[in-house]
């Protein structure tokens, strides 16, 4: 079977080497914009982060799409033939890494570290009352990522409440949460969930941590809520525009910390191992593992 790798912005070479190391027999093609219709018609499988516009419609013999990521929303394009299964990567190490990032940002906020960093810049040695962290945190998403995040936050002292689409109304939980963590899949139901209404529901001084997808957050509303002092700030590992351009207004909002989608990554080796296992199943006529429900979006 012939596999097309579409991994940008990560160079495909990392994945090609990792796959070749465990399955040298596989026929791999790295995506280029000038691939012809005949070259695309010969593709059986795609391993990808996102489909470039129009490519999914030019793959008449496609049998499987394997995301090189935990989230698959960039692959669920309307042109993708409905019978093609889509799998995702499930990586316990990645979930742990994301949970560590969330704990870091939640503790940094709850322990007031930004204030001490500002004091240091002023060479000011000043103590303030301090207590062990007990803040209430809402973790939106109770799946593979959300559950690991919730467990680690609980271990370091936060009072954690998970939320998913079957839970109580979101506004009610937000009103009782000093910190809100977004670990949801991006679907038509969750896009823009964290908007002006959601921020207004949170208590004054609230803090938002997003490790899911930029589009969960209405960025203009977040900036307004932080600039007007209702929210203390946010840590955004994901943004609506990635890579985030230098003129993006999010860069310069005091209280908002930006990181470039690095909360955690699956290694090319882990992705290669799961991809090859799925491909071997496909070759035996079986369905690959970790397929998503395409109508639900995760
Ligand atoms: C993701 C990933 O889905 O990095 O963001 O796996």
Boltz pocket constraint, residues with backbone or C-beta under 6 A from the ligand:
constraints:
  - pocket:
      binder: B
      contacts: [[A, 68], [A, 69], [A, 70], [A, 71], [A, 72], [A, 211], [A, 212], [A, 264], [A, 265], [A, 266]]
      max_distance: 6.0
